[in-house]
Amino acid sequence: MATTMMAVRVHHFGGPEVLRYETVPVPEPGPGEVLIRVHAIGVNPPDWYLRDGYAHQELPPDVRPVITLPAIPCSDVSGVVAAVARDVADFAVGDDVFGMIRFPSFGDSAAYAEYVSAPAADLARKPAGIDHLHAAAAPMSGLTAWQFLLELGHGEPNPLQPQAHRPVPLDGATVLINGAAGGVGHVAVQLAKARGAHVIAVASGRHTDFLRELGADEVIDYTQRAPEDTVARLDLVLDTVGGAATGRFLRTLRPGGALFPVFPGFSDPAEAIERGVTVSMTQVRSNGAQLAELAGTLDDGTVRIALDSTFGLAEARAAHERAEQGHLRGKIALSVVGQARAIVPEPVGQRIP
């Protein structure tokens, strides 16, 4: 096997232009790890948080991983096992696997590369019914939706609040998902619907048909009407946009309801207490066992992953530029094997097929 590979690294923090495509050594799997020949990579917000040195994120210092430069970004990967450590029994050379690697921590081997070493505990077998691009786009978005809505799945301290996050029952609940067409949002729509919720999706109007196809019972076009002025007495709001404006959803919830912001920034605790609303959040963590459960939903069609656009590994800068435009429908992915760009995004404001 080759001793060098192509990877995308950050040597100094900044915009998409700092992503450098270059030759680096192939990593070696440590104890409990496998080496993956990467076929595809999922692009996620933490990738550009790392790239710009967390300059524009409202993340508590103890949530930010320590980054030593040069660094390879990314945690989401799908590929084929190329080697296994002696103590790994669950995977063998030739297995198709996917996973979110080491998140929220950060290691020397990350996913914008042709090979990545990964803890076996962070991986699951790739669903046979989907390709590597769709599998690579699934882990972080899927596990975020899963851990917020269905099951936390770990006992690690919550760095975002004193208490552990607790999902609420979904069967028969009325659930609003803000940012429903995005990476986490479009998976959350499907999981909530599958668990028996009445799902109200909030997105721009151009995503209405897409969200209806995913199972949304109602779609609110936020460019035409403010969702906080449109609905009331909800059981749960999952706000995948988050930030300081997330408090506007408090008045949409019934007493005893819950607001789950995916991103930090909530600043209205007194109003939440007055209204009897629980506000809770958590930080997604790697979990191979949960990923295997998610894989089952991807295999049987309960959940499908939408690709906004794909790029070759060498085009990581273009992928980040697309992400900065916003208004994504689903996920961005990088194709590694073959380096072919599969989908070219249209300009923001036009329909992306």
ABEGO torsion letter per residue (X at the ends): XBABBBBBBBABBEBAAABBBBBBBBBBBBBGBBBBBBABBBBBAAAAAAAAGGAABBBBAAABBBBBOBBBBEABBBBBBABBBAABAABBBGBBBBEBBGOABBBABBABBABBBBBAAABBBBBAABBAAAAAAAAAAAAAAAAAAABAGBABBBAABABBBBBBBABGBBBBBBGAABAAAAAAAAAAAAAGBBBBBBBBAAAAAAAAAAGBABBBBAAABBAAAABBGBABBBBAAEEAAAAAAAAABBBGBBBBBABBGBABAAAAAAAGBBBBBBBBBBBAAAAAAAAAAAAAGABBBBBABBBBAAAAAAAAAAAAAEGBBEBBBBBABGGBBABBBBBBGBBBX
